[in-house]
Amino acid sequence: MNTNDWPYSAAGDSSPKREHFPRYMDTAGENPRGVHATLLLTGQKDFTQSSLNATAFDSYCPHSRS
C-alpha cells in the first residue's frame, strides 16, 4: 500500500523500525490515511469486485496513532 505515509507501518512486520532512525526523519507522525489503510487491508486476501469497491470507498476516518 502507499498512502504517502511514513514507512514504519507500510510493510507490516517487515517495515523499518522507527527507533533505528533519527527523530528528524519524521516530524509529523503517521497520517490517518495510513491508519485507515492498515485497518482495512490487514488480513484481507480474497477481494471481490463488490468488496474491493466497498473498501475503496470506506468513509471511516480514524485518528492518527502517533
PDB file of N, CA, C, O and CB in Angstrom:
ATOM      1  N   MET A   1       0.841  -1.179   0.000  1.00  0.00           N
ATOM      2  CA  MET A   1       0.000   0.000   0.000  1.00  0.00           C
ATOM      3  C   MET A   1       0.875   1.228   0.000  1.00  0.00           C
ATOM      4  O   MET A   1       2.035   1.173   0.410  1.00  0.00           O
ATOM      5  CB  MET A   1      -0.951   0.006   1.203  1.00  0.00           C
ATOM      6  N   ASN A   2       0.330   2.326  -0.455  1.00  0.00           N
ATOM      7  CA  ASN A   2       1.029   3.600  -0.402  1.00  0.00           C
ATOM      8  C   ASN A   2       0.008   4.683  -0.155  1.00  0.00           C
ATOM      9  O   ASN A   2      -0.861   4.924  -0.993  1.00  0.00           O
ATOM     10  CB  ASN A   2       1.828   3.869  -1.705  1.00  0.00           C
ATOM     11  N   THR A   3       0.099   5.321   0.953  1.00  0.00           N
ATOM     12  CA  THR A   3      -0.784   6.440   1.289  1.00  0.00           C
ATOM     13  C   THR A   3       0.039   7.707   1.467  1.00  0.00           C
ATOM     14  O   THR A   3      -0.401   8.660   2.111  1.00  0.00           O
ATOM     15  CB  THR A   3      -1.599   6.138   2.573  1.00  0.00           C
ATOM     16  N   ASN A   4       1.248   7.712   0.887  1.00  0.00           N
ATOM     17  CA  ASN A   4       2.192   8.804   1.111  1.00  0.00           C
ATOM     18  C   ASN A   4       2.410   8.987   2.607  1.00  0.00           C
ATOM     19  O   ASN A   4       2.482  10.105   3.117  1.00  0.00           O
ATOM     20  CB  ASN A   4       1.681  10.121   0.468  1.00  0.00           C
ATOM     21  N   ASP A   5       2.510   7.881   3.275  1.00  0.00           N
ATOM     22  CA  ASP A   5       2.586   7.844   4.723  1.00  0.00           C
ATOM     23  C   ASP A   5       4.001   7.491   5.160  1.00  0.00           C
ATOM     24  O   ASP A   5       4.883   7.263   4.332  1.00  0.00           O
ATOM     25  CB  ASP A   5       1.576   6.840   5.294  1.00  0.00           C
ATOM     26  N   TRP A   6       4.196   7.451   6.439  1.00  0.00           N
ATOM     27  CA  TRP A   6       5.509   7.097   6.959  1.00  0.00           C
ATOM     28  C   TRP A   6       5.813   5.634   6.664  1.00  0.00           C
ATOM     29  O   TRP A   6       4.895   4.838   6.469  1.00  0.00           O
ATOM     30  CB  TRP A   6       5.585   7.369   8.471  1.00  0.00           C
ATOM     31  N   PRO A   7       7.092   5.274   6.628  1.00  0.00           N
ATOM     32  CA  PRO A   7       7.461   3.911   6.240  1.00  0.00           C
ATOM     33  C   PRO A   7       7.346   2.887   7.365  1.00  0.00           C
ATOM     34  O   PRO A   7       7.513   1.692   7.122  1.00  0.00           O
ATOM     35  CB  PRO A   7       8.858   3.907   5.723  1.00  0.00           C
ATOM     36  N   TYR A   8       7.067   3.326   8.586  1.00  0.00           N
ATOM     37  CA  TYR A   8       7.156   2.443   9.735  1.00  0.00           C
ATOM     38  C   TYR A   8       6.001   1.461   9.877  1.00  0.00           C
ATOM     39  O   TYR A   8       6.002   0.638  10.793  1.00  0.00           O
ATOM     40  CB  TYR A   8       7.246   3.253  10.956  1.00  0.00           C
ATOM     41  N   SER A   9       5.025   1.535   8.994  1.00  0.00           N
ATOM     42  CA  SER A   9       3.955   0.537   9.000  1.00  0.00           C
ATOM     43  C   SER A   9       3.597   0.072   7.595  1.00  0.00           C
ATOM     44  O   SER A   9       2.721  -0.777   7.428  1.00  0.00           O
ATOM     45  CB  SER A   9       2.723   1.098   9.682  1.00  0.00           C
ATOM     46  N   ALA A  10       4.259   0.616   6.591  1.00  0.00           N
ATOM     47  CA  ALA A  10       3.899   0.345   5.199  1.00  0.00           C
ATOM     48  C   ALA A  10       4.065  -1.114   4.793  1.00  0.00           C
ATOM     49  O   ALA A  10       3.359  -1.584   3.901  1.00  0.00           O
ATOM     50  CB  ALA A  10       4.725   1.200   4.297  1.00  0.00           C
ATOM     51  N   ALA A  11       4.967  -1.828   5.416  1.00  0.00           N
ATOM     52  CA  ALA A  11       5.213  -3.233   5.054  1.00  0.00           C
ATOM     53  C   ALA A  11       4.936  -4.172   6.224  1.00  0.00           C
ATOM     54  O   ALA A  11       5.554  -5.230   6.338  1.00  0.00           O
ATOM     55  CB  ALA A  11       6.659  -3.414   4.577  1.00  0.00           C
ATOM     56  N   GLY A  12       4.011  -3.782   7.085  1.00  0.00           N
ATOM     57  CA  GLY A  12       3.659  -4.638   8.215  1.00  0.00           C
ATOM     58  C   GLY A  12       4.851  -4.914   9.103  1.00  0.00           C
ATOM     59  O   GLY A  12       5.603  -4.004   9.451  1.00  0.00           O
ATOM     60  N   ASP A  13       5.020  -6.166   9.467  1.00  0.00           N
ATOM     61  CA  ASP A  13       6.135  -6.549  10.347  1.00  0.00           C
ATOM     62  C   ASP A  13       7.496  -6.354   9.699  1.00  0.00           C
ATOM     63  O   ASP A  13       8.508  -6.302  10.399  1.00  0.00           O
ATOM     64  CB  ASP A  13       5.989  -7.991  10.766  1.00  0.00           C
ATOM     65  N   SER A  14       7.541  -6.244   8.383  1.00  0.00           N
ATOM     66  CA  SER A  14       8.806  -6.052   7.660  1.00  0.00           C
ATOM     67  C   SER A  14       9.173  -4.577   7.493  1.00  0.00           C
ATOM     68  O   SER A  14      10.179  -4.262   6.858  1.00  0.00           O
ATOM     69  CB  SER A  14       8.723  -6.709   6.294  1.00  0.00           C
ATOM     70  N   SER A  15       8.387  -3.690   8.044  1.00  0.00           N
ATOM     71  CA  SER A  15       8.645  -2.257   7.927  1.00  0.00           C
ATOM     72  C   SER A  15       9.895  -1.868   8.709  1.00  0.00           C
ATOM     73  O   SER A  15      10.253  -2.532   9.681  1.00  0.00           O
ATOM     74  CB  SER A  15       7.435  -1.450   8.424  1.00  0.00           C
ATOM     75  N   PRO A  16      10.566  -0.783   8.283  1.00  0.00           N
ATOM     76  CA  PRO A  16      11.697  -0.287   9.065  1.00  0.00           C
ATOM     77  C   PRO A  16      11.235   0.077  10.476  1.00  0.00           C
ATOM     78  O   PRO A  16      10.085   0.464  10.682  1.00  0.00           O
ATOM     79  CB  PRO A  16      12.348   0.939   8.373  1.00  0.00           C
ATOM     80  N   LYS A  17      12.122  -0.048  11.420  1.00  0.00           N
ATOM     81  CA  LYS A  17      11.814   0.269  12.825  1.00  0.00           C
ATOM     82  C   LYS A  17      12.124   1.739  13.098  1.00  0.00           C
ATOM     83  O   LYS A  17      13.233   2.211  12.849  1.00  0.00           O
ATOM     84  CB  LYS A  17      12.626  -0.648  13.796  1.00  0.00           C
ATOM     85  N   ARG A  18      11.124   2.453  13.615  1.00  0.00           N
ATOM     86  CA  ARG A  18      11.269   3.885  13.860  1.00  0.00           C
ATOM     87  C   ARG A  18      12.465   4.187  14.754  1.00  0.00           C
ATOM     88  O   ARG A  18      13.159   5.182  14.544  1.00  0.00           O
ATOM     89  CB  ARG A  18      10.001   4.440  14.488  1.00  0.00           C
ATOM     90  N   GLU A  19      12.710   3.347  15.739  1.00  0.00           N
ATOM     91  CA  GLU A  19      13.798   3.620  16.677  1.00  0.00           C
ATOM     92  C   GLU A  19      15.192   3.523  16.044  1.00  0.00           C
ATOM     93  O   GLU A  19      16.177   3.910  16.672  1.00  0.00           O
ATOM     94  CB  GLU A  19      13.711   2.664  17.835  1.00  0.00           C
ATOM     95  N   HIS A  20      15.286   3.017  14.823  1.00  0.00           N
ATOM     96  CA  HIS A  20      16.572   2.916  14.132  1.00  0.00           C
ATOM     97  C   HIS A  20      16.925   4.182  13.347  1.00  0.00           C
ATOM     98  O   HIS A  20      17.974   4.239  12.704  1.00  0.00           O
ATOM     99  CB  HIS A  20      16.555   1.728  13.194  1.00  0.00           C
ATOM    100  N   PHE A  21      16.063   5.187  13.395  1.00  0.00           N
ATOM    101  CA  PHE A  21      16.263   6.406  12.620  1.00  0.00           C
ATOM    102  C   PHE A  21      16.141   7.624  13.523  1.00  0.00           C
ATOM    103  O   PHE A  21      15.420   7.587  14.520  1.00  0.00           O
ATOM    104  CB  PHE A  21      15.253   6.489  11.463  1.00  0.00           C
ATOM    105  N   PRO A  22      16.847   8.716  13.178  1.00  0.00           N
ATOM    106  CA  PRO A  22      16.743   9.931  13.975  1.00  0.00           C
ATOM    107  C   PRO A  22      15.326  10.511  13.906  1.00  0.00           C
ATOM    108  O   PRO A  22      14.631  10.336  12.905  1.00  0.00           O
ATOM    109  CB  PRO A  22      17.768  10.969  13.496  1.00  0.00           C
ATOM    110  N   ARG A  23      14.910  11.184  14.944  1.00  0.00           N
ATOM    111  CA  ARG A  23      13.564  11.739  15.041  1.00  0.00           C
ATOM    112  C   ARG A  23      13.258  12.709  13.892  1.00  0.00           C
ATOM    113  O   ARG A  23      12.116  12.783  13.438  1.00  0.00           O
ATOM    114  CB  ARG A  23      13.392  12.449  16.379  1.00  0.00           C
ATOM    115  N   TYR A  24      14.267  13.452  13.421  1.00  0.00           N
ATOM    116  CA  TYR A  24      14.003  14.425  12.356  1.00  0.00           C
ATOM    117  C   TYR A  24      13.575  13.767  11.043  1.00  0.00           C
ATOM    118  O   TYR A  24      13.094  14.455  10.142  1.00  0.00           O
ATOM    119  CB  TYR A  24      15.237  15.271  12.118  1.00  0.00           C
ATOM    120  N   MET A  25      13.742  12.453  10.920  1.00  0.00           N
ATOM    121  CA  MET A  25      13.313  11.759   9.709  1.00  0.00           C
ATOM    122  C   MET A  25      11.789  11.767   9.579  1.00  0.00           C
ATOM    123  O   MET A  25      11.259  11.617   8.478  1.00  0.00           O
ATOM    124  CB  MET A  25      13.836  10.316   9.709  1.00  0.00           C
ATOM    125  N   ASP A  26      11.093  11.940  10.684  1.00  0.00           N
ATOM    126  CA  ASP A  26       9.634  12.024  10.660  1.00  0.00           C
ATOM    127  C   ASP A  26       9.189  12.941  11.783  1.00  0.00           C
ATOM    128  O   ASP A  26       9.260  12.577  12.957  1.00  0.00           O
ATOM    129  CB  ASP A  26       8.976  10.614  10.796  1.00  0.00           C
ATOM    130  N   THR A  27       8.739  14.111  11.428  1.00  0.00           N
ATOM    131  CA  THR A  27       8.287  15.051  12.454  1.00  0.00           C
ATOM    132  C   THR A  27       6.766  15.167  12.515  1.00  0.00           C
ATOM    133  O   THR A  27       6.232  15.822  13.411  1.00  0.00           O
ATOM    134  CB  THR A  27       8.889  16.415  12.199  1.00  0.00           C
ATOM    135  N   ALA A  28       6.066  14.540  11.576  1.00  0.00           N
ATOM    136  CA  ALA A  28       4.606  14.666  11.539  1.00  0.00           C
ATOM    137  C   ALA A  28       3.884  13.440  12.080  1.00  0.00           C
ATOM    138  O   ALA A  28       2.740  13.547  12.521  1.00  0.00           O
ATOM    139  CB  ALA A  28       4.153  14.925  10.129  1.00  0.00           C
ATOM    140  N   GLY A  29       4.524  12.286  12.057  1.00  0.00           N
ATOM    141  CA  GLY A  29       3.869  11.060  12.502  1.00  0.00           C
ATOM    142  C   GLY A  29       3.009  10.441  11.410  1.00  0.00           C
ATOM    143  O   GLY A  29       2.936  10.949  10.291  1.00  0.00           O
ATOM    144  N   GLU A  30       2.378   9.363  11.745  1.00  0.00           N
ATOM    145  CA  GLU A  30       1.551   8.638  10.787  1.00  0.00           C
ATOM    146  C   GLU A  30       0.264   9.398  10.518  1.00  0.00           C
ATOM    147  O   GLU A  30      -0.357   9.932  11.438  1.00  0.00           O
ATOM    148  CB  GLU A  30       1.238   7.225  11.299  1.00  0.00           C
ATOM    149  N   ASN A  31      -0.134   9.445   9.249  1.00  0.00           N
ATOM    150  CA  ASN A  31      -1.373  10.161   8.938  1.00  0.00           C
ATOM    151  C   ASN A  31      -2.569   9.210   9.002  1.00  0.00           C
ATOM    152  O   ASN A  31      -2.399   7.998   8.870  1.00  0.00           O
ATOM    153  CB  ASN A  31      -1.284  10.819   7.542  1.00  0.00           C
ATOM    154  N   PRO A  32      -3.763   9.740   9.201  1.00  0.00           N
ATOM    155  CA  PRO A  32      -4.949   8.887   9.325  1.00  0.00           C
ATOM    156  C   PRO A  32      -5.221   8.001   8.110  1.00  0.00           C
ATOM    157  O   PRO A  32      -5.818   6.934   8.251  1.00  0.00           O
ATOM    158  CB  PRO A  32      -6.144   9.740   9.575  1.00  0.00           C
ATOM    159  N   ARG A  33      -4.791   8.427   6.916  1.00  0.00           N
ATOM    160  CA  ARG A  33      -4.988   7.575   5.739  1.00  0.00           C
ATOM    161  C   ARG A  33      -4.215   6.269   5.866  1.00  0.00           C
ATOM    162  O   ARG A  33      -4.704   5.215   5.459  1.00  0.00           O
ATOM    163  CB  ARG A  33      -4.558   8.313   4.467  1.00  0.00           C
ATOM    164  N   GLY A  34      -3.016   6.331   6.427  1.00  0.00           N
ATOM    165  CA  GLY A  34      -2.232   5.116   6.632  1.00  0.00           C
ATOM    166  C   GLY A  34      -2.858   4.204   7.668  1.00  0.00           C
ATOM    167  O   GLY A  34      -2.905   2.987   7.487  1.00  0.00           O
ATOM    168  N   VAL A  35      -3.342   4.793   8.761  1.00  0.00           N
ATOM    169  CA  VAL A  35      -4.030   4.017   9.800  1.00  0.00           C
ATOM    170  C   VAL A  35      -5.247   3.326   9.195  1.00  0.00           C
ATOM    171  O   VAL A  35      -5.484   2.143   9.440  1.00  0.00           O
ATOM    172  CB  VAL A  35      -4.455   4.929  10.991  1.00  0.00           C
ATOM    173  N   HIS A  36      -6.012   4.065   8.408  1.00  0.00           N
ATOM    174  CA  HIS A  36      -7.221   3.536   7.786  1.00  0.00           C
ATOM    175  C   HIS A  36      -6.889   2.404   6.819  1.00  0.00           C
ATOM    176  O   HIS A  36      -7.543   1.361   6.842  1.00  0.00           O
ATOM    177  CB  HIS A  36      -7.975   4.649   7.054  1.00  0.00           C
ATOM    178  N   ALA A  37      -5.887   2.595   5.977  1.00  0.00           N
ATOM    179  CA  ALA A  37      -5.490   1.553   5.028  1.00  0.00           C
ATOM    180  C   ALA A  37      -5.047   0.291   5.759  1.00  0.00           C
ATOM    181  O   ALA A  37      -5.395  -0.817   5.350  1.00  0.00           O
ATOM    182  CB  ALA A  37      -4.361   2.057   4.116  1.00  0.00           C
ATOM    183  N   THR A  38      -4.294   0.447   6.821  1.00  0.00           N
ATOM    184  CA  THR A  38      -3.859  -0.711   7.604  1.00  0.00           C
ATOM    185  C   THR A  38      -5.055  -1.446   8.197  1.00  0.00           C
ATOM    186  O   THR A  38      -5.115  -2.675   8.156  1.00  0.00           O
ATOM    187  CB  THR A  38      -2.900  -0.276   8.722  1.00  0.00           C
ATOM    188  N   LEU A  39      -6.004  -0.701   8.746  1.00  0.00           N
ATOM    189  CA  LEU A  39      -7.206  -1.327   9.313  1.00  0.00           C
ATOM    190  C   LEU A  39      -7.979  -2.108   8.258  1.00  0.00           C
ATOM    191  O   LEU A  39      -8.453  -3.212   8.525  1.00  0.00           O
ATOM    192  CB  LEU A  39      -8.113  -0.266   9.939  1.00  0.00           C
ATOM    193  N   LEU A  40      -8.105  -1.545   7.072  1.00  0.00           N
ATOM    194  CA  LEU A  40      -8.910  -2.172   6.027  1.00  0.00           C
ATOM    195  C   LEU A  40      -8.203  -3.332   5.328  1.00  0.00           C
ATOM    196  O   LEU A  40      -8.856  -4.296   4.930  1.00  0.00           O
ATOM    197  CB  LEU A  40      -9.297  -1.142   5.009  1.00  0.00           C
ATOM    198  N   LEU A  41      -6.896  -3.256   5.175  1.00  0.00           N
ATOM    199  CA  LEU A  41      -6.186  -4.223   4.338  1.00  0.00           C
ATOM    200  C   LEU A  41      -5.518  -5.359   5.093  1.00  0.00           C
ATOM    201  O   LEU A  41      -5.228  -6.396   4.495  1.00  0.00           O
ATOM    202  CB  LEU A  41      -5.165  -3.519   3.547  1.00  0.00           C
ATOM    203  N   THR A  42      -5.264  -5.202   6.379  1.00  0.00           N
ATOM    204  CA  THR A  42      -4.590  -6.245   7.140  1.00  0.00           C
ATOM    205  C   THR A  42      -5.441  -7.514   7.157  1.00  0.00           C
ATOM    206  O   THR A  42      -6.593  -7.505   7.591  1.00  0.00           O
ATOM    207  CB  THR A  42      -4.300  -5.768   8.579  1.00  0.00           C
ATOM    208  N   GLY A  43      -4.854  -8.586   6.682  1.00  0.00           N
ATOM    209  CA  GLY A  43      -5.515  -9.884   6.682  1.00  0.00           C
ATOM    210  C   GLY A  43      -6.456 -10.117   5.515  1.00  0.00           C
ATOM    211  O   GLY A  43      -7.030 -11.200   5.406  1.00  0.00           O
ATOM    212  N   GLN A  44      -6.631  -9.146   4.648  1.00  0.00           N
ATOM    213  CA  GLN A  44      -7.528  -9.316   3.501  1.00  0.00           C
ATOM    214  C   GLN A  44      -6.801 -10.018   2.355  1.00  0.00           C
ATOM    215  O   GLN A  44      -5.671  -9.669   2.016  1.00  0.00           O
ATOM    216  CB  GLN A  44      -8.074  -7.947   3.029  1.00  0.00           C
ATOM    217  N   LYS A  45      -7.460 -11.004   1.770  1.00  0.00           N
ATOM    218  CA  LYS A  45      -6.832 -11.735   0.673  1.00  0.00           C
ATOM    219  C   LYS A  45      -7.766 -11.939  -0.518  1.00  0.00           C
ATOM    220  O   LYS A  45      -7.322 -11.873  -1.664  1.00  0.00           O
ATOM    221  CB  LYS A  45      -6.346 -13.072   1.165  1.00  0.00           C
ATOM    222  N   ASP A  46      -9.006 -12.177  -0.276  1.00  0.00           N
ATOM    223  CA  ASP A  46      -9.927 -12.567  -1.342  1.00  0.00           C
ATOM    224  C   ASP A  46     -10.970 -11.488  -1.610  1.00  0.00           C
ATOM    225  O   ASP A  46     -12.144 -11.642  -1.273  1.00  0.00           O
ATOM    226  CB  ASP A  46     -10.616 -13.876  -0.986  1.00  0.00           C
ATOM    227  N   PHE A  47     -10.525 -10.404  -2.215  1.00  0.00           N
ATOM    228  CA  PHE A  47     -11.467  -9.344  -2.557  1.00  0.00           C
ATOM    229  C   PHE A  47     -12.322  -9.769  -3.751  1.00  0.00           C
ATOM    230  O   PHE A  47     -11.832 -10.397  -4.690  1.00  0.00           O
ATOM    231  CB  PHE A  47     -10.718  -8.028  -2.866  1.00  0.00           C
ATOM    232  N   THR A  48     -13.580  -9.424  -3.701  1.00  0.00           N
ATOM    233  CA  THR A  48     -14.443  -9.497  -4.871  1.00  0.00           C
ATOM    234  C   THR A  48     -14.537  -8.076  -5.408  1.00  0.00           C
ATOM    235  O   THR A  48     -14.072  -7.140  -4.759  1.00  0.00           O
ATOM    236  CB  THR A  48     -15.873 -10.099  -4.526  1.00  0.00           C
ATOM    237  N   GLN A  49     -15.119  -7.906  -6.563  1.00  0.00           N
ATOM    238  CA  GLN A  49     -15.289  -6.551  -7.087  1.00  0.00           C
ATOM    239  C   GLN A  49     -16.104  -5.700  -6.113  1.00  0.00           C
ATOM    240  O   GLN A  49     -15.778  -4.538  -5.874  1.00  0.00           O
ATOM    241  CB  GLN A  49     -15.974  -6.587  -8.470  1.00  0.00           C
ATOM    242  N   SER A  50     -17.151  -6.278  -5.561  1.00  0.00           N
ATOM    243  CA  SER A  50     -18.002  -5.541  -4.613  1.00  0.00           C
ATOM    244  C   SER A  50     -17.260  -5.195  -3.328  1.00  0.00           C
ATOM    245  O   SER A  50     -17.352  -4.063  -2.852  1.00  0.00           O
ATOM    246  CB  SER A  50     -19.247  -6.357  -4.279  1.00  0.00           C
ATOM    247  N   SER A  51     -16.525  -6.152  -2.759  1.00  0.00           N
ATOM    248  CA  SER A  51     -15.831  -5.868  -1.504  1.00  0.00           C
ATOM    249  C   SER A  51     -14.662  -4.904  -1.718  1.00  0.00           C
ATOM    250  O   SER A  51     -14.344  -4.111  -0.832  1.00  0.00           O
ATOM    251  CB  SER A  51     -15.329  -7.169  -0.872  1.00  0.00           C
ATOM    252  N   LEU A  52     -14.025  -4.969  -2.885  1.00  0.00           N
ATOM    253  CA  LEU A  52     -12.953  -4.022  -3.197  1.00  0.00           C
ATOM    254  C   LEU A  52     -13.517  -2.613  -3.334  1.00  0.00           C
ATOM    255  O   LEU A  52     -12.927  -1.657  -2.830  1.00  0.00           O
ATOM    256  CB  LEU A  52     -12.221  -4.434  -4.491  1.00  0.00           C
ATOM    257  N   ASN A  53     -14.643  -2.479  -4.006  1.00  0.00           N
ATOM    258  CA  ASN A  53     -15.284  -1.161  -4.121  1.00  0.00           C
ATOM    259  C   ASN A  53     -15.692  -0.631  -2.749  1.00  0.00           C
ATOM    260  O   ASN A  53     -15.483   0.544  -2.447  1.00  0.00           O
ATOM    261  CB  ASN A  53     -16.517  -1.239  -5.045  1.00  0.00           C
ATOM    262  N   ALA A  54     -16.269  -1.489  -1.927  1.00  0.00           N
ATOM    263  CA  ALA A  54     -16.670  -1.071  -0.582  1.00  0.00           C
ATOM    264  C   ALA A  54     -15.464  -0.632   0.237  1.00  0.00           C
ATOM    265  O   ALA A  54     -15.538   0.356   0.969  1.00  0.00           O
ATOM    266  CB  ALA A  54     -17.406  -2.208   0.136  1.00  0.00           C
ATOM    267  N   THR A  55     -14.369  -1.346   0.122  1.00  0.00           N
ATOM    268  CA  THR A  55     -13.142  -0.991   0.837  1.00  0.00           C
ATOM    269  C   THR A  55     -12.585   0.333   0.328  1.00  0.00           C
ATOM    270  O   THR A  55     -12.183   1.188   1.117  1.00  0.00           O
ATOM    271  CB  THR A  55     -12.090  -2.101   0.688  1.00  0.00           C
ATOM    272  N   ALA A  56     -12.563   0.498  -0.984  1.00  0.00           N
ATOM    273  CA  ALA A  56     -12.009   1.720  -1.580  1.00  0.00           C
ATOM    274  C   ALA A  56     -12.791   2.962  -1.175  1.00  0.00           C
ATOM    275  O   ALA A  56     -12.219   4.046  -1.056  1.00  0.00           O
ATOM    276  CB  ALA A  56     -11.991   1.601  -3.096  1.00  0.00           C
ATOM    277  N   PHE A  57     -14.084   2.813  -0.964  1.00  0.00           N
ATOM    278  CA  PHE A  57     -14.914   3.965  -0.638  1.00  0.00           C
ATOM    279  C   PHE A  57     -15.351   3.999   0.819  1.00  0.00           C
ATOM    280  O   PHE A  57     -16.291   4.712   1.168  1.00  0.00           O
ATOM    281  CB  PHE A  57     -16.122   3.979  -1.518  1.00  0.00           C
ATOM    282  N   ASP A  58     -14.678   3.236   1.671  1.00  0.00           N
ATOM    283  CA  ASP A  58     -14.977   3.255   3.101  1.00  0.00           C
ATOM    284  C   ASP A  58     -14.727   4.663   3.628  1.00  0.00           C
ATOM    285  O   ASP A  58     -13.657   5.224   3.395  1.00  0.00           O
ATOM    286  CB  ASP A  58     -14.114   2.204   3.876  1.00  0.00           C
ATOM    287  N   SER A  59     -15.674   5.232   4.320  1.00  0.00           N
ATOM    288  CA  SER A  59     -15.577   6.636   4.732  1.00  0.00           C
ATOM    289  C   SER A  59     -15.107   6.847   6.173  1.00  0.00           C
ATOM    290  O   SER A  59     -15.027   7.989   6.626  1.00  0.00           O
ATOM    291  CB  SER A  59     -16.904   7.289   4.559  1.00  0.00           C
ATOM    292  N   TYR A  60     -14.802   5.790   6.888  1.00  0.00           N
ATOM    293  CA  TYR A  60     -14.322   5.931   8.254  1.00  0.00           C
ATOM    294  C   TYR A  60     -13.017   6.735   8.253  1.00  0.00           C
ATOM    295  O   TYR A  60     -12.167   6.535   7.386  1.00  0.00           O
ATOM    296  CB  TYR A  60     -14.114   4.536   8.912  1.00  0.00           C
ATOM    297  N   CYS A  61     -12.859   7.625   9.202  1.00  0.00           N
ATOM    298  CA  CYS A  61     -11.645   8.430   9.279  1.00  0.00           C
ATOM    299  C   CYS A  61     -11.066   8.333  10.694  1.00  0.00           C
ATOM    300  O   CYS A  61     -11.475   9.075  11.588  1.00  0.00           O
ATOM    301  CB  CYS A  61     -11.936   9.914   8.898  1.00  0.00           C
ATOM    302  N   PRO A  62     -10.114   7.418  10.892  1.00  0.00           N
ATOM    303  CA  PRO A  62      -9.518   7.263  12.224  1.00  0.00           C
ATOM    304  C   PRO A  62      -8.590   8.413  12.559  1.00  0.00           C
ATOM    305  O   PRO A  62      -8.177   9.177  11.686  1.00  0.00           O
ATOM    306  CB  PRO A  62      -8.759   5.949  12.317  1.00  0.00           C
ATOM    307  N   HIS A  63      -8.273   8.521  13.825  1.00  0.00           N
ATOM    308  CA  HIS A  63      -7.283   9.486  14.281  1.00  0.00           C
ATOM    309  C   HIS A  63      -5.905   8.884  14.118  1.00  0.00           C
ATOM    310  O   HIS A  63      -5.755   7.662  14.110  1.00  0.00           O
ATOM    311  CB  HIS A  63      -7.535   9.899  15.752  1.00  0.00           C
ATOM    312  N   SER A  64      -4.921   9.708  13.992  1.00  0.00           N
ATOM    313  CA  SER A  64      -3.547   9.259  13.858  1.00  0.00           C
ATOM    314  C   SER A  64      -3.095   8.535  15.120  1.00  0.00           C
ATOM    315  O   SER A  64      -3.522   8.879  16.222  1.00  0.00           O
ATOM    316  CB  SER A  64      -2.624  10.440  13.561  1.00  0.00           C
ATOM    317  N   ARG A  65      -2.223   7.522  14.960  1.00  0.00           N
ATOM    318  CA  ARG A  65      -1.700   6.759  16.095  1.00  0.00           C
ATOM    319  C   ARG A  65      -0.514   7.418  16.758  1.00  0.00           C
ATOM    320  O   ARG A  65      -0.116   6.991  17.842  1.00  0.00           O
ATOM    321  CB  ARG A  65      -1.314   5.387  15.652  1.00  0.00           C
ATOM    322  N   SER A  66       0.056   8.416  16.171  1.00  0.00           N
ATOM    323  CA  SER A  66       1.307   8.952  16.725  1.00  0.00           C
ATOM    324  C   SER A  66       1.096   9.896  17.863  1.00  0.00           C
ATOM    325  O   SER A  66       2.062  10.419  18.419  1.00  0.00           O
ATOM    326  CB  SER A  66       2.081   9.644  15.670  1.00  0.00           C
TER     327      SER A  66
END
